[in-house]
Amino acid sequence: MIGLAQRVKKVYEIEWGSIDNVASFMTLVEELAITVAQIHCEPPLPIFPTKNTKNFIMACKKSNDNREIIRTTLSSFAKQKYLMKDIRCFSMIYAEIARRDHEIFFRNFRNANVFKGTESLNDARMLYPLVHTRREAVLIVGGGIGGLATALSFAQAGIRVRLVEKNNNFREVGAGMQLAPNCSRLLDRLGVLQQVQANAVFPKQIVWMDALSGERLTCLDLGPKFVERFGYPYIVVHRADLLNALYEACIKNPLVTLETNRTVVTVDERPKSIMLECTTGMRYDCDMVVAADGLWSALRKYVCDDGDPLSVGYVTYRGTVGIDQVSKESGLENVQFWIGPDMHIVQYPVRRGQLFNQAAVFKSKLMPDHTDQWGTKEELNERFSTGCDQVKKILSLLQTNFRWPVYDRNPLSKWSRGRLVLVGDAAHPMLQYAAQGAAQAIEDACALADAYKKHGPSNIEAVFHEYEQERIPLSSKVVHFARAIGDFAHQSGNAKTIRDEILCMHDMHDFDCITWLYEEKRNEKK
């Protein structure tokens, strides 16, 4: 607090003259900061020496972002002859309360009476970066599953973190997802497994079906022997339920601060810190930055400028329907994987069995044209037209409002540069066939927090080295494993015939091929 007071005092002296009673000024700064905290404004608002400031803040808060009330309040304060040095900062206060870019406010109120005859617009622009620079030990960019898991992992290690998300809320686009034991184990460590399982379904088997003939090819039993082998069950959930569990755990933890509407636009590596600036003008001076901003990461280029993710030519249509719309033939107790030449369908129940998740994936013949006309609904129906009757029934219920082209990247040999490090899809996006995207992101989160706790902020290089040594080899193996599953599932002709014979010989209790992935890792035994 003293450091903040001294900084604001310096700004005050430069702009509006000296102040006689420094102690009184620091007391006022503390009082205002407490007031801000009590009304839950994040980030803390600009601070300046007027006790009536809190009255204005409360008036803005009660306005529910009504612009006319804000305009009236501003005019009222001006008519009461409050000094213009306070009015100069009100635009920034309103901008933060309304969570909008301060420049938008300036444009909307450019002709307001309170600004006429003053240099308040220029003053506010000049002051904004100075009073809106935060000093952070650990800043996480991205509020998806990987980002929230990273925040929670650090907080559980006793480390204060701040997470910034570019959207105005924390939500997950998508439908169902599968969580293998390696994921459940770490969700338990993070203290959210019980909440996740309360909304989950525990499938009995993963069943591979021939999409053309309807024949059952093989299955992997997920019953007691599976749980005994790996220590945790295999569960299926709605993506939003997992994200919400992580989000709620973060907001309950006093060591985690979450901010929305924060889009990072610049990264400046310095000798002893790294500075990030957002579109709002907010700046963060950090010891370490964790980029958890997903497949289309804006920060990845600062580590490895390898361009955009590459489309593999496949497209996915997915969504959920009410369980009452699905016939019992669909295998409501299992994960069913219908495989065919350059196509597959996966389906399973989620949200305590109330919803049924379905995803259809196929390779588009039109993709080389690189237009939006590839992977259309018409091509979807054409590609699955050779499917068995059950597959055609599945397509009749498939949600086709959302279309996801499938992207891939080659594994990197390094995930960090300077004081910035990648986690999750920003580091290692992978095809969905191994159902390991979320699990690998959460493994990243826990491993990075462990390394930071061990080496501390004074040796970021050692933190990143241990993290990369632990995670890059395994995650790269998972990337290649997912590709192999996709190739195996999408065979045609003689290769399909041989594949089917291999699957039919598989023992449902043979877990050897997945032990390396699902078993407890060395670093998790700490």
C-alpha positions as CSV (number, residue, x, y, z in Angstrom):
1,M,0.0,0.0,0.0
2,I,2.8,2.4,0.9
3,G,4.4,1.9,-2.5
4,L,1.1,2.6,-4.2
5,A,0.6,5.7,-2.1
6,Q,4.1,7.0,-3.0
7,R,3.5,6.4,-6.7
8,V,0.2,8.2,-6.7
9,K,1.7,11.1,-4.6
10,K,4.3,11.5,-7.3
11,V,1.7,11.7,-10.0
12,Y,-0.3,14.1,-7.9
13,E,2.7,16.4,-7.4
14,I,3.6,16.4,-11.0
15,E,0.0,17.2,-12.2
16,W,-1.6,19.3,-9.5
17,G,1.1,20.7,-7.1
18,S,2.5,19.6,-3.8
19,I,0.7,18.2,-0.8
20,D,1.6,19.2,2.8
21,N,0.6,16.2,4.8
22,V,2.0,13.0,3.4
23,A,0.8,10.9,6.2
24,S,-2.7,12.1,5.8
25,F,-2.5,11.4,2.1
26,M,-1.4,7.8,2.6
27,T,-4.2,7.3,5.1
28,L,-6.6,8.5,2.5
29,V,-5.2,6.1,-0.1
30,E,-5.7,3.2,2.2
31,E,-9.2,4.3,3.0
32,L,-10.1,4.5,-0.6
33,A,-8.5,1.2,-1.4
34,I,-10.6,-0.5,1.3
35,T,-13.7,1.2,-0.1
36,V,-12.9,-0.2,-3.5
37,A,-12.4,-3.7,-2.2
38,Q,-15.7,-3.6,-0.3
39,I,-17.7,-2.9,-3.4
40,H,-15.8,-5.6,-5.4
41,C,-14.3,-3.5,-8.1
42,E,-11.5,-5.2,-10.0
43,P,-9.0,-4.0,-10.8
44,P,-8.6,-1.3,-8.1
45,L,-9.7,2.1,-9.3
46,P,-7.5,5.1,-9.9
47,I,-6.7,6.8,-6.5
48,F,-6.6,10.6,-6.0
49,P,-6.9,12.8,-2.9
50,T,-10.6,13.5,-2.3
51,K,-12.6,11.8,0.4
52,N,-15.8,12.4,-1.6
53,T,-14.5,10.0,-4.2
54,K,-16.1,7.0,-2.6
55,N,-19.5,8.7,-2.8
56,F,-19.0,9.0,-6.6
57,I,-17.9,5.3,-6.8
58,M,-21.0,4.2,-4.9
59,A,-23.3,6.3,-7.1
60,C,-21.8,4.7,-10.2
61,K,-22.1,1.2,-8.7
62,K,-25.8,1.8,-7.9
63,S,-26.4,3.0,-11.5
64,N,-26.2,-0.5,-12.9
65,D,-24.2,1.0,-15.8
66,N,-27.0,3.4,-16.8
67,R,-25.2,6.0,-18.9
68,E,-27.7,8.8,-18.1
69,I,-27.3,8.3,-14.4
70,I,-23.5,8.4,-14.8
71,R,-23.8,11.6,-16.9
72,T,-26.0,13.2,-14.3
73,T,-23.7,12.1,-11.5
74,L,-20.7,13.6,-13.3
75,S,-22.6,16.9,-13.9
76,S,-23.7,17.0,-10.3
77,F,-20.2,16.7,-9.0
78,A,-19.1,19.4,-11.4
79,K,-21.9,21.8,-10.3
80,Q,-20.9,21.3,-6.7
81,K,-17.6,22.8,-7.7
82,Y,-15.5,19.7,-6.9
83,L,-12.0,20.3,-8.3
84,M,-11.4,19.3,-11.9
85,K,-8.5,17.2,-10.8
86,D,-11.1,14.7,-9.6
87,I,-13.3,15.0,-12.6
88,R,-10.3,14.2,-14.8
89,C,-10.2,10.7,-13.2
90,F,-13.9,10.0,-13.2
91,S,-13.8,8.8,-16.8
92,M,-11.3,6.1,-15.8
93,I,-13.4,5.1,-12.8
94,Y,-16.5,4.7,-14.9
95,A,-14.6,2.7,-17.5
96,E,-13.4,0.2,-14.9
97,I,-16.8,-0.2,-13.3
98,A,-18.5,-0.7,-16.6
99,R,-15.6,-3.0,-17.7
100,R,-15.3,-1.3,-21.0
101,D,-12.3,0.3,-22.8
102,H,-11.7,3.8,-21.4
103,E,-11.4,5.1,-24.9
104,I,-15.0,4.1,-25.6
105,F,-16.0,6.2,-22.6
106,F,-14.0,9.2,-23.9
107,R,-15.7,9.0,-27.3
108,N,-19.2,8.8,-25.8
109,F,-18.6,11.7,-23.3
110,R,-16.4,13.9,-25.4
111,N,-18.9,16.7,-25.4
112,A,-20.1,16.4,-21.8
113,N,-20.2,19.7,-20.0
114,V,-17.8,18.4,-17.3
115,F,-15.0,18.2,-19.8
116,K,-15.4,21.6,-21.5
117,G,-12.6,24.0,-21.1
118,T,-10.3,21.4,-19.6
119,E,-7.5,19.1,-20.7
120,S,-9.2,16.2,-18.8
121,L,-9.2,13.8,-21.8
122,N,-5.5,14.1,-22.3
123,D,-4.8,14.1,-18.6
124,A,-6.7,10.9,-18.2
125,R,-5.0,9.2,-21.1
126,M,-1.6,10.1,-19.7
127,L,-2.4,9.0,-16.2
128,Y,-4.2,5.7,-17.2
129,P,-1.1,3.6,-17.9
130,L,0.7,4.8,-14.8
131,V,-2.0,4.1,-12.3
132,H,-3.0,0.9,-14.1
133,T,0.3,-1.0,-14.0
134,R,0.2,-4.0,-11.8
135,R,3.2,-5.8,-10.3
136,E,2.5,-9.6,-10.4
137,A,4.6,-12.6,-9.5
138,V,2.6,-14.9,-11.7
139,L,0.2,-13.9,-14.4
140,I,-1.8,-16.5,-16.3
141,V,-3.3,-15.5,-19.7
142,G,-6.4,-17.5,-20.7
143,G,-9.4,-18.7,-18.6
144,G,-10.1,-22.1,-20.1
145,I,-9.6,-25.4,-18.5
146,G,-5.8,-25.2,-18.6
147,G,-5.7,-21.6,-17.3
148,L,-8.0,-22.2,-14.4
149,A,-6.3,-25.4,-13.5
150,T,-2.9,-23.6,-13.5
151,A,-4.3,-20.8,-11.3
152,L,-5.7,-23.4,-8.8
153,S,-2.5,-25.4,-8.8
154,F,-0.4,-22.4,-7.9
155,A,-2.8,-21.3,-5.3
156,Q,-2.8,-24.7,-3.6
157,A,1.0,-24.4,-3.5
158,G,0.5,-21.1,-1.6
159,I,1.4,-18.9,-4.5
160,R,-0.7,-15.8,-5.3
161,V,-1.7,-15.6,-9.0
162,R,-3.7,-13.4,-11.3
163,L,-5.5,-14.7,-14.4
164,V,-6.7,-12.6,-17.2
165,E,-9.3,-13.7,-19.8
166,K,-10.1,-11.9,-23.0
167,N,-13.9,-12.7,-23.0
168,N,-16.4,-11.1,-20.6
169,N,-17.0,-14.4,-18.8
170,F,-15.6,-17.8,-18.1
171,R,-17.5,-20.3,-20.3
172,E,-16.6,-23.4,-22.4
173,V,-17.9,-23.9,-25.9
174,G,-18.5,-27.5,-26.7
175,A,-20.3,-30.5,-25.4
176,G,-19.1,-33.7,-23.8
177,M,-15.6,-34.8,-22.9
178,Q,-14.0,-37.9,-21.6
179,L,-11.8,-37.8,-18.5
180,A,-9.4,-40.7,-18.0
181,P,-7.8,-41.7,-14.6
182,N,-4.8,-39.5,-15.2
183,C,-7.1,-36.5,-15.3
184,S,-9.4,-37.6,-12.4
185,R,-6.3,-38.2,-10.2
186,L,-5.2,-34.5,-10.6
187,L,-8.8,-33.2,-10.3
188,D,-8.8,-35.0,-6.9
189,R,-5.5,-33.2,-6.0
190,L,-7.1,-29.9,-7.0
191,G,-10.1,-30.6,-4.8
192,V,-12.7,-30.5,-7.5
193,L,-13.2,-34.2,-8.4
194,Q,-16.2,-34.6,-6.1
195,Q,-18.0,-31.7,-7.8
196,V,-17.1,-32.9,-11.3
197,Q,-18.2,-36.5,-10.5
198,A,-21.5,-35.2,-9.1
199,N,-22.5,-34.2,-12.7
200,A,-20.7,-37.0,-14.5
201,V,-21.5,-40.4,-15.9
202,F,-19.4,-43.5,-15.2
203,P,-19.6,-45.5,-18.4
204,K,-19.2,-49.3,-18.2
205,Q,-17.2,-49.8,-21.4
206,I,-15.6,-48.1,-24.3
207,V,-17.1,-49.9,-27.3
208,W,-15.7,-49.9,-30.8
209,M,-18.3,-50.4,-33.5
210,D,-18.1,-50.8,-37.3
211,A,-19.9,-47.8,-38.7
212,L,-20.6,-49.6,-42.0
213,S,-21.8,-53.0,-40.8
214,G,-23.0,-52.2,-37.3
215,E,-20.8,-55.0,-35.9
216,R,-19.4,-54.7,-32.4
217,L,-15.6,-55.0,-32.9
218,T,-14.1,-54.8,-29.4
219,C,-14.4,-53.0,-26.0
220,L,-12.4,-51.8,-23.1
221,D,-14.0,-52.7,-19.7
222,L,-14.1,-49.7,-17.3
223,G,-15.4,-51.6,-14.3
224,P,-13.8,-52.7,-11.0
225,K,-10.6,-54.2,-12.6
226,F,-10.0,-50.9,-14.5
227,V,-10.4,-48.8,-11.4
228,E,-8.2,-51.1,-9.3
229,R,-5.5,-50.9,-11.9
230,F,-5.4,-47.1,-12.2
231,G,-6.8,-46.0,-8.9
232,Y,-9.5,-43.7,-10.4
233,P,-12.5,-44.3,-12.7
234,Y,-13.1,-43.2,-16.3
235,I,-15.8,-40.6,-16.4
236,V,-17.6,-38.5,-19.1
237,V,-18.8,-35.0,-18.4
238,H,-20.1,-31.9,-20.1
239,R,-17.2,-29.5,-20.7
240,A,-19.1,-26.7,-19.0
241,D,-19.4,-28.8,-15.8
242,L,-15.6,-29.2,-15.6
243,L,-14.9,-25.6,-16.3
244,N,-17.5,-24.5,-13.7
245,A,-15.9,-26.7,-11.0
246,L,-12.5,-25.2,-11.7
247,Y,-13.9,-21.7,-11.8
248,E,-15.8,-22.0,-8.6
249,A,-12.7,-23.4,-6.8
250,C,-10.7,-20.4,-8.1
251,I,-13.1,-17.7,-7.0
252,K,-13.3,-19.3,-3.5
253,N,-9.5,-19.3,-3.2
254,P,-8.2,-15.9,-1.8
255,L,-4.9,-16.4,-3.7
256,V,-6.5,-16.4,-7.1
257,T,-7.7,-13.2,-8.8
258,L,-9.7,-13.5,-12.0
259,E,-10.2,-10.6,-14.5
260,T,-12.2,-10.6,-17.7
261,N,-12.1,-8.3,-20.8
262,R,-8.3,-8.4,-20.9
263,T,-6.9,-9.0,-24.4
264,V,-3.1,-8.9,-24.4
265,V,-1.7,-6.9,-27.3
266,T,2.0,-6.5,-26.4
267,V,4.7,-8.4,-24.6
268,D,7.9,-6.7,-23.5
269,E,10.7,-8.8,-22.1
270,R,12.8,-6.9,-19.6
271,P,16.0,-7.8,-17.7
272,K,14.2,-8.7,-14.5
273,S,10.6,-8.9,-15.5
274,I,8.1,-9.2,-18.4
275,M,5.5,-6.5,-19.2
276,L,2.2,-7.3,-20.8
277,E,-0.3,-4.6,-22.0
278,C,-3.9,-5.1,-22.8
279,T,-6.3,-3.3,-25.1
280,T,-7.8,-1.5,-22.1
281,G,-4.4,0.1,-21.3
282,M,-3.9,-2.1,-18.3
283,R,-0.3,-3.3,-17.9
284,Y,1.2,-6.1,-15.9
285,D,4.8,-6.2,-14.8
286,C,5.5,-9.8,-14.0
287,D,8.1,-12.2,-12.8
288,M,6.5,-14.9,-14.9
289,V,3.7,-15.2,-17.5
290,V,1.9,-18.5,-18.2
291,A,0.3,-18.6,-21.7
292,A,-2.8,-20.7,-21.4
293,D,-4.6,-19.1,-24.3
294,G,-5.4,-22.2,-26.3
295,L,-5.1,-23.5,-29.8
296,W,-5.0,-20.0,-31.4
297,S,-2.6,-18.7,-28.7
298,A,-1.6,-15.1,-29.3
299,L,1.4,-15.6,-27.0
300,R,2.9,-18.7,-28.5
301,K,4.7,-16.7,-31.2
302,Y,6.9,-15.2,-28.5
303,V,8.2,-18.7,-27.8
304,C,8.1,-20.2,-31.3
305,D,6.8,-18.3,-34.3
306,D,5.6,-21.4,-36.2
307,G,2.5,-19.8,-37.7
308,D,-1.1,-20.8,-37.4
309,P,-2.3,-24.3,-36.6
310,L,-2.7,-26.5,-39.7
311,S,-6.0,-28.0,-40.7
312,V,-5.9,-31.8,-41.2
313,G,-9.0,-31.8,-43.5
314,Y,-11.4,-33.2,-40.9
315,V,-14.4,-31.4,-39.5
316,T,-16.5,-32.1,-36.5
317,Y,-20.2,-31.6,-35.8
318,R,-21.2,-32.1,-32.2
319,G,-23.8,-31.3,-29.6
320,T,-26.1,-32.8,-27.0
321,V,-29.7,-33.9,-27.1
322,G,-32.1,-34.9,-24.3
323,I,-31.6,-38.5,-23.2
324,D,-35.3,-39.2,-23.9
325,Q,-34.8,-38.6,-27.6
326,V,-32.2,-41.5,-27.9
327,S,-33.1,-45.1,-28.3
328,K,-31.7,-47.8,-26.0
329,E,-29.9,-49.2,-29.0
330,S,-27.5,-46.3,-28.7
331,G,-25.8,-47.9,-25.7
332,L,-26.7,-45.4,-23.0
333,E,-24.3,-46.9,-20.5
334,N,-21.2,-46.8,-22.6
335,V,-18.9,-44.7,-24.7
336,Q,-19.5,-45.9,-28.3
337,F,-17.0,-45.3,-31.0
338,W,-18.4,-45.9,-34.5
339,I,-15.5,-46.1,-37.0
340,G,-15.4,-46.1,-40.8
341,P,-13.3,-45.0,-43.7
342,D,-12.2,-41.4,-43.0
343,M,-15.1,-40.9,-40.6
344,H,-16.3,-41.8,-37.1
345,I,-19.0,-41.0,-34.5
346,V,-18.5,-40.9,-30.8
347,Q,-21.4,-40.8,-28.4
348,Y,-22.0,-41.1,-24.6
349,P,-24.3,-39.7,-21.9
350,V,-23.3,-36.7,-19.8
351,R,-24.8,-34.6,-16.9
352,R,-25.9,-37.4,-14.7
353,G,-27.4,-39.2,-17.7
354,Q,-29.8,-36.4,-18.6
355,L,-28.1,-35.5,-21.9
356,F,-26.6,-37.5,-24.7
357,N,-23.4,-36.2,-26.3
358,Q,-22.8,-37.0,-30.0
359,A,-19.9,-36.0,-32.3
360,A,-19.5,-36.9,-36.0
361,V,-16.1,-36.4,-37.6
362,F,-15.2,-36.9,-41.3
363,K,-12.6,-36.0,-43.8
364,S,-13.8,-33.4,-46.3
365,K,-13.1,-34.0,-50.0
366,L,-13.5,-30.3,-50.5
367,M,-11.0,-29.1,-48.0
368,P,-8.1,-28.4,-50.5
369,D,-10.2,-25.5,-51.9
370,H,-9.6,-23.7,-48.6
371,T,-13.0,-22.1,-48.6
372,D,-15.9,-22.1,-46.1
373,Q,-17.7,-24.5,-48.4
374,W,-15.9,-27.6,-47.1
375,G,-17.2,-29.8,-44.4
376,T,-20.8,-28.7,-44.9
377,K,-23.9,-30.4,-43.6
378,E,-24.6,-31.7,-47.1
379,E,-21.1,-33.3,-47.2
380,L,-21.7,-34.7,-43.7
381,N,-24.8,-36.5,-44.9
382,E,-23.1,-37.7,-48.1
383,R,-20.0,-39.1,-46.2
384,F,-22.1,-41.1,-43.8
385,S,-24.6,-42.3,-46.4
386,T,-22.9,-45.7,-46.5
387,G,-23.3,-46.2,-42.8
388,C,-25.5,-48.8,-41.1
389,D,-29.0,-48.0,-40.0
390,Q,-27.9,-47.2,-36.5
391,V,-25.4,-44.6,-37.8
392,K,-28.1,-43.0,-39.9
393,K,-30.4,-42.8,-36.8
394,I,-27.5,-41.0,-35.0
395,L,-27.2,-38.5,-37.8
396,S,-30.9,-37.7,-37.6
397,L,-30.4,-36.5,-34.0
398,L,-27.0,-34.8,-34.5
399,Q,-26.8,-31.1,-33.7
400,T,-25.4,-29.4,-36.8
401,N,-25.5,-25.7,-35.7
402,F,-21.8,-25.8,-34.8
403,R,-18.9,-26.9,-37.1
404,W,-15.4,-27.3,-35.9
405,P,-12.5,-27.9,-38.4
406,V,-9.9,-30.1,-36.8
407,Y,-6.4,-28.6,-36.4
408,D,-3.0,-30.0,-35.4
409,R,0.5,-28.9,-34.7
410,N,3.8,-30.7,-34.5
411,P,5.3,-30.9,-31.0
412,L,7.8,-28.3,-29.9
413,S,11.1,-29.0,-28.3
414,K,10.8,-26.0,-26.0
415,W,7.8,-24.3,-24.4
416,S,9.4,-21.3,-22.8
417,R,11.4,-18.2,-23.6
418,G,12.6,-15.7,-21.1
419,R,9.9,-15.4,-18.5
420,L,7.0,-16.7,-20.6
421,V,5.9,-20.3,-20.7
422,L,3.2,-22.2,-22.5
423,V,0.7,-24.7,-21.1
424,G,-2.2,-26.8,-22.6
425,D,-3.2,-26.3,-26.2
426,A,-1.0,-23.2,-26.5
427,A,2.0,-25.6,-26.0
428,H,0.7,-28.9,-27.5
429,P,-2.6,-29.0,-29.3
430,M,-3.6,-32.6,-30.1
431,L,-6.2,-34.4,-32.1
432,Q,-9.2,-35.5,-30.1
433,Y,-8.8,-39.3,-30.7
434,A,-7.0,-40.0,-27.5
435,A,-9.5,-37.8,-25.4
436,Q,-6.5,-36.3,-23.6
437,G,-6.6,-32.6,-24.4
438,A,-7.9,-31.5,-21.0
439,A,-6.0,-34.1,-19.1
440,Q,-2.7,-33.0,-20.6
441,A,-3.4,-29.4,-19.9
442,I,-4.1,-30.2,-16.2
443,E,-0.9,-32.3,-16.0
444,D,0.9,-29.2,-17.3
445,A,-0.7,-27.0,-14.6
446,C,0.3,-29.3,-11.7
447,A,3.8,-29.9,-13.0
448,L,4.5,-26.2,-13.5
449,A,3.2,-25.3,-10.0
450,D,5.4,-28.1,-8.5
451,A,8.5,-26.8,-10.3
452,Y,7.7,-23.2,-9.2
453,K,7.2,-24.2,-5.6
454,K,10.5,-26.1,-5.7
455,H,12.7,-23.4,-7.3
456,G,10.8,-20.2,-6.5
457,P,10.5,-16.9,-8.3
458,S,14.3,-16.2,-8.1
459,N,15.1,-19.0,-10.5
460,I,12.5,-18.9,-13.3
461,E,15.0,-20.6,-15.6
462,A,15.2,-23.7,-13.3
463,V,11.4,-23.7,-13.0
464,F,10.9,-23.9,-16.8
465,H,13.7,-26.4,-17.3
466,E,12.2,-28.9,-14.8
467,Y,8.7,-28.3,-16.1
468,E,9.8,-28.9,-19.7
469,Q,11.9,-32.0,-18.8
470,E,8.8,-33.5,-17.1
471,R,6.1,-32.6,-19.6
472,I,7.5,-32.3,-23.2
473,P,8.4,-36.0,-23.7
474,L,5.1,-37.3,-22.4
475,S,2.8,-34.8,-24.1
476,S,4.7,-35.3,-27.4
477,K,4.1,-39.0,-27.1
478,V,0.4,-38.3,-26.5
479,V,0.2,-36.1,-29.6
480,H,1.6,-38.9,-31.7
481,F,-0.6,-41.5,-29.9
482,A,-3.7,-39.5,-30.8
483,R,-2.7,-39.3,-34.5
484,A,-2.1,-43.0,-34.5
485,I,-5.6,-43.7,-33.1
486,G,-7.1,-41.5,-35.7
487,D,-5.3,-43.3,-38.6
488,F,-6.1,-46.7,-37.1
489,A,-9.8,-45.8,-36.8
490,H,-10.2,-44.3,-40.3
491,Q,-8.7,-47.2,-42.4
492,S,-10.4,-48.5,-45.5
493,G,-10.1,-51.5,-47.8
494,N,-7.7,-54.3,-46.8
495,A,-6.2,-52.2,-44.0
496,K,-9.7,-51.9,-42.5
497,T,-10.1,-55.7,-42.7
498,I,-6.8,-56.4,-40.9
499,R,-7.7,-53.7,-38.3
500,D,-11.0,-55.3,-37.6
501,E,-9.4,-58.7,-37.1
502,I,-6.9,-57.2,-34.6
503,L,-9.7,-55.5,-32.7
504,C,-11.8,-58.6,-32.5
505,M,-8.9,-60.4,-30.8
506,H,-8.5,-57.8,-28.1
507,D,-9.2,-58.8,-24.5
508,M,-11.5,-56.3,-22.8
509,H,-9.4,-56.4,-19.6
510,D,-6.0,-55.9,-21.4
511,F,-4.9,-52.4,-20.2
512,D,-1.3,-52.7,-21.1
513,C,-1.5,-50.4,-24.1
514,I,-2.8,-47.5,-22.0
515,T,-0.9,-48.1,-18.8
516,W,1.9,-45.6,-19.7
517,L,-0.8,-42.9,-20.2
518,Y,-3.2,-43.5,-17.3
519,E,-0.9,-44.6,-14.5
520,E,0.3,-42.3,-11.8
521,K,3.3,-40.3,-13.0
522,R,6.5,-39.9,-11.0
523,N,6.0,-36.2,-10.4
524,E,2.5,-36.9,-9.0
525,K,3.8,-39.0,-6.2
526,K,5.5,-36.1,-4.5
